[in-house]
Amino acid sequence: MVAMTSEEVIEALRAAGEPTRLRILALLANEELAVMELSQILDQSQPRVSRHLKLLSDAGLIERFPDGAWVFYRVAADPAMRHFVDQVLDMIVSSDLGMQRDAERLDAVRGERSSDAQSYFERNAARWDEIRSLYVSEANVEAAILSAAGAGPFERMIDLGTGAGRMLALLGPKAKDAIGLDLSQQMLNVARLHVTEAGLQGVELRHGDIFATRLPDRSADLVVVHQVLHYLSDPASAVIEAARLVSPGGRLLIVDFAPHALEFLREAHQHRRLGFSDDEMGRWTAEAGLLAPDLTTLPSASSEGLTVKIWVAKRSPTDSKSSKVS
């Protein structure tokens, strides 16, 4: 049972007890959102929305985190504050018209994001590996990935957001069987070509959602999320879903960028997040029931380039409990 002091409860009630701020809490309970997205959904000016966000943040109900020139917000990770928000929102009837309207506008924002990302992937499917190699040495990154993954062999490997299938081609030879999931059919077609060229057997490519894979709990001893999280609206949820698939003694291997300031990647390459900190990744994997991740850092040769991070979080071999994450 989580608990709060009387002062914390009073401050939280004051902050949540206003129509717009209550709407903001309901939206952020779904996913992290940028200020401009909240303004679009709420149909209010950014300065006005920012004032509401400051009050909610000061009360500890939400967290603010800058990401390059953008600022994102999410419901506080603190268990007591999260419990408070959930309890308040649970009291709102599902037929509330205002909340329904906001949910519809959130779906529209998601649809715009998805359409932009899908168009980008389709335009660039044939040269995906070229795009990934623009900023760092792929040879060095792949050597580090091979080392971080371990010697194997693996009973099952799952590659989430498989893209062109490069991780399947790289790590697939170490796996008895492998599954690659992606939402883009064009990317899956490219992955099929690469898997065939690599001469791999026992590789299954599926159209699937990284947030809801529909794969069994703890069914893989190696789960890979390679250069995917920076495209996602809710990377924490993707990490939790990926961790759900990790078997006892298995490992979750995440490859992405350290925090950076290359804003052009948002427009030119549909990056939503400009990298992730070690603290952030450590918190997400811990919340998913994994051990603290091992870290590999691969800085760019250029001071203006990107630093690649590899996080490997393992599930304890003695952790045989059924997963609590659905």
VOMAR-832434 format. One line per field, with one value per residue (C-alpha): z, x, y; residue number from 1; residue in three letters. Coordinates in steps of 0.2 Angstrom, whole numbers, plus 5000, padded with zeros to 4 digits. Each point is the difference from the previous one (the first is absolute). Layout:
N
w: Z:...
u: X:...
v: Y:...
pati: NUM:...
selo: Ala:...
This chain:
326
w: 5000:4995:5011:5000:5013:5003:4992:4985:4998:5002:4987:4988:5002:4997:4984:4993:5005:4984:4984:4988:5012:5003:4981:4999:5013:4990:4984:5008:5008:4983:4994:5001:4990:4994:5005:4982:4999:5016:4993:4984:5009:5014:4986:5012:4998:5004:5014:5008:5000:5006:5015:5004:4998:5012:5014:4997:5000:5016:5008:4995:4989:4984:4994:4988:4990:4986:4984:4989:4995:5006:5017:5004:5015:5008:5016:5014:5003:5019:5005:5012:4987:4987:5011:5004:4982:4996:5014:4994:4982:5005:5008:4983:4990:4984:4991:5005:4983:5004:5003:4985:4989:5006:4997:4982:4998:5007:4988:4986:5006:5001:4982:4993:5009:4993:4982:5000:5007:4988:4985:5006:5002:4983:4991:5008:5001:4986:5008:5018:5004:4991:5011:5016:4995:4997:5018:5008:4994:4998:5000:5018:5006:4993:5008:5017:4997:4997:5016:5010:4994:5006:4993:4999:4994:5003:4999:4994:4995:4997:4991:5003:4987:4989:4985:4987:5010:5003:5018:4994:4988:5013:5015:4991:4997:5020:5001:4998:4994:4999:4998:4992:5003:4991:4995:4983:4987:4988:5014:5002:4982:5001:5015:4991:4987:5012:5010:4984:4994:5018:4997:5016:5004:5014:4999:5000:4995:5007:4998:5018:5013:5012:5013:4999:4992:5005:5003:5015:5017:5003:4983:4994:5007:4989:4996:4990:4997:4988:4996:5003:5016:4993:4988:5013:5010:5015:5001:5018:4995:4986:5012:5012:4986:4994:5018:5002:4986:5009:5007:5017:4997:4983:4995:4992:4989:4996:4987:4999:5001:5015:5003:4986:4992:4981:4998:4981:5004:5005:4983:4989:5008:5011:5016:5014:5014:4999:5010:5017:5016:5010:5015:4989:4993:5017:5007:4986:5001:5019:4999:4988:5012:4992:5008:4998:4982:4995:4989:4984:4994:4982:4997:4983:4993:4997:5014:4991:4997:5009:5015:4999:5016:5003:5015:5005:5014:5006:5009:5015:4997:5016:4994:4996:5005:4987:4992:5007:4984:4987
u: 5000:5008:4997:5002:5001:4985:5010:5003:4982:4994:5012:4996:4981:5003:5010:4988:4984:4999:4991:5015:5013:4989:4999:5019:5002:4988:5010:5017:4993:5000:5018:5013:4995:5009:4993:4995:4991:4990:4996:4993:4989:4994:4998:5008:5016:5017:5003:4983:5004:5017:4993:4989:5014:5011:4987:4998:5019:5003:4987:5010:4986:5010:5018:5007:5015:5008:5005:5010:4989:4985:4993:4990:4989:4994:4991:5012:5010:4998:4988:4990:4997:4996:4988:4992:4998:4993:4987:4994:4999:4991:4986:4996:4986:5005:4985:5008:4998:5015:5012:4993:5003:5018:5003:4994:5012:5014:4996:5001:5017:5006:4993:5010:5016:4997:4996:5016:5011:4992:5003:5018:5003:4993:5010:5016:4998:5012:5014:4997:5017:5007:4990:5006:5018:5000:5004:5011:5011:4988:5015:5005:4982:4996:5016:4995:4982:5008:5010:4985:4989:5011:5007:4983:4993:4983:4984:4990:5004:4987:5004:4987:4998:5011:5001:5011:5004:5018:5000:4992:5014:5014:4993:4989:5015:5001:4981:4991:4985:4996:4985:5001:4985:4997:4984:5007:4996:5013:5013:4996:5002:5018:5003:4994:5013:5014:4996:5000:5016:5008:4994:4991:4988:4986:4997:4982:4995:4984:4990:4998:4999:5015:4987:4990:5010:4987:5015:5001:5007:5019:5001:5017:5018:5005:4988:5007:4994:5012:4998:4982:4996:5003:4986:4987:4987:5002:5017:4998:4985:5010:5014:4987:4993:5017:5005:4984:5007:5017:5002:5009:5018:4997:5004:4992:5012:4996:5009:4997:5008:5006:4991:5005:4995:4998:4983:4999:4998:4982:4995:5012:4999:4985:5009:4988:5013:5018:5008:4998:5010:5007:4989:4985:5004:5005:4983:4990:5009:4999:4981:4999:5008:5017:5017:5010:5006:5018:5006:5010:5003:5006:5003:5001:5017:4992:4996:4983:4996:4989:5006:4993:4995:4998:4990:4999:4988:4998:4987:5006:5001:4991:4985:4988:4984:4987:5001:4989:5001:4986
v: 5000:5017:5015:5019:5013:5011:5015:4989:4995:5018:5006:4986:5004:5018:4996:4987:5009:5011:4995:5002:4993:4985:4998:5001:4986:4989:5003:4997:4984:4993:5005:5014:5015:5016:5017:5004:4983:5004:5017:4993:4987:5012:5014:5013:5011:4993:5013:4996:4981:5003:5009:4985:4988:5010:4998:4982:4998:5010:4989:4985:4992:5001:5000:5012:4996:5010:4991:5011:5015:4991:4997:4984:4996:4984:4994:4999:4984:5001:4986:5011:5014:4987:4991:5017:5004:4983:5001:5018:4994:4984:5011:5008:4991:4992:5010:5017:5010:5011:4986:4991:5015:5001:4982:5002:5015:4989:4987:5013:5005:4982:4998:5015:4993:4983:5006:5011:4985:4988:5011:5003:4981:4996:5014:4994:4981:4996:5010:4997:4994:5015:5012:4991:5001:5019:5004:4986:4986:4985:4988:5006:5000:4982:4993:5008:4992:4983:5002:5006:4986:4987:4984:4991:4989:5007:4989:5015:5017:5014:5016:5013:5014:4989:5013:4993:4985:5004:4994:4983:4998:5005:4990:4987:4988:4999:4995:4984:5010:5018:5012:5017:5012:5016:5011:5004:4987:5008:4999:4982:4997:5007:4989:4985:5004:5002:4984:4990:5008:4995:4982:4999:4986:5001:5019:5005:5018:5007:5016:5005:5014:5003:5006:4984:4986:4986:4989:4988:5006:4996:4991:5007:4999:5015:5015:5014:5018:5008:5018:5000:5009:5018:4998:4995:5011:4989:4992:4994:4990:4992:4995:4992:4990:4995:4995:4989:4989:4997:4982:4997:5002:5009:5017:5016:5009:5018:5010:5019:5017:5010:5017:5012:5016:4996:5008:4997:4981:5004:5007:4991:4983:4999:4999:5004:4998:5007:4986:4992:5001:4986:5005:4999:4983:4993:5006:4992:4983:5000:5003:4986:4988:4998:5003:5016:5001:4998:5015:5002:5018:5003:5018:5008:5005:5017:5012:5003:4982:4988:4989:4982:4991:4982:4995:4981:4996:4982:4991:4990:4982:4996:5012:4987:5010:5002:5017:5014:5010:4995
pati: 1:2:3:4:5:6:7:8:9:10:11:12:13:14:15:16:17:18:19:20:21:22:23:24:25:26:27:28:29:30:31:32:33:34:35:36:37:38:39:40:41:42:43:44:45:46:47:48:49:50:51:52:53:54:55:56:57:58:59:60:61:62:63:64:65:66:67:68:69:70:71:72:73:74:75:76:77:78:79:80:81:82:83:84:85:86:87:88:89:90:91:92:93:94:95:96:97:98:99:100:101:102:103:104:105:106:107:108:109:110:111:112:113:114:115:116:117:118:119:120:121:122:123:124:125:126:127:128:129:130:131:132:133:134:135:136:137:138:139:140:141:142:143:144:145:146:147:148:149:150:151:152:153:154:155:156:157:158:159:160:161:162:163:164:165:166:167:168:169:170:171:172:173:174:175:176:177:178:179:180:181:182:183:184:185:186:187:188:189:190:191:192:193:194:195:196:197:198:199:200:201:202:203:204:205:206:207:208:209:210:211:212:213:214:215:216:217:218:219:220:221:222:223:224:225:226:227:228:229:230:231:232:233:234:235:236:237:238:239:240:241:242:243:244:245:246:247:248:249:250:251:252:253:254:255:256:257:258:259:260:261:262:263:264:265:266:267:268:269:270:271:272:273:274:275:276:277:278:279:280:281:282:283:284:285:286:287:288:289:290:291:292:293:294:295:296:297:298:299:300:301:302:303:304:305:306:307:308:309:310:311:312:313:314:315:316:317:318:319:320:321:322:323:324:325:326
selo: Met:Val:Ala:Met:Thr:Ser:Glu:Glu:Val:Ile:Glu:Ala:Leu:Arg:Ala:Ala:Gly:Glu:Pro:Thr:Arg:Leu:Arg:Ile:Leu:Ala:Leu:Leu:Ala:Asn:Glu:Glu:Leu:Ala:Val:Met:Glu:Leu:Ser:Gln:Ile:Leu:Asp:Gln:Ser:Gln:Pro:Arg:Val:Ser:Arg:His:Leu:Lys:Leu:Leu:Ser:Asp:Ala:Gly:Leu:Ile:Glu:Arg:Phe:Pro:Asp:Gly:Ala:Trp:Val:Phe:Tyr:Arg:Val:Ala:Ala:Asp:Pro:Ala:Met:Arg:His:Phe:Val:Asp:Gln:Val:Leu:Asp:Met:Ile:Val:Ser:Ser:Asp:Leu:Gly:Met:Gln:Arg:Asp:Ala:Glu:Arg:Leu:Asp:Ala:Val:Arg:Gly:Glu:Arg:Ser:Ser:Asp:Ala:Gln:Ser:Tyr:Phe:Glu:Arg:Asn:Ala:Ala:Arg:Trp:Asp:Glu:Ile:Arg:Ser:Leu:Tyr:Val:Ser:Glu:Ala:Asn:Val:Glu:Ala:Ala:Ile:Leu:Ser:Ala:Ala:Gly:Ala:Gly:Pro:Phe:Glu:Arg:Met:Ile:Asp:Leu:Gly:Thr:Gly:Ala:Gly:Arg:Met:Leu:Ala:Leu:Leu:Gly:Pro:Lys:Ala:Lys:Asp:Ala:Ile:Gly:Leu:Asp:Leu:Ser:Gln:Gln:Met:Leu:Asn:Val:Ala:Arg:Leu:His:Val:Thr:Glu:Ala:Gly:Leu:Gln:Gly:Val:Glu:Leu:Arg:His:Gly:Asp:Ile:Phe:Ala:Thr:Arg:Leu:Pro:Asp:Arg:Ser:Ala:Asp:Leu:Val:Val:Val:His:Gln:Val:Leu:His:Tyr:Leu:Ser:Asp:Pro:Ala:Ser:Ala:Val:Ile:Glu:Ala:Ala:Arg:Leu:Val:Ser:Pro:Gly:Gly:Arg:Leu:Leu:Ile:Val:Asp:Phe:Ala:Pro:His:Ala:Leu:Glu:Phe:Leu:Arg:Glu:Ala:His:Gln:His:Arg:Arg:Leu:Gly:Phe:Ser:Asp:Asp:Glu:Met:Gly:Arg:Trp:Thr:Ala:Glu:Ala:Gly:Leu:Leu:Ala:Pro:Asp:Leu:Thr:Thr:Leu:Pro:Ser:Ala:Ser:Ser:Glu:Gly:Leu:Thr:Val:Lys:Ile:Trp:Val:Ala:Lys:Arg:Ser:Pro:Thr:Asp:Ser:Lys:Ser:Ser:Lys:Val:Ser
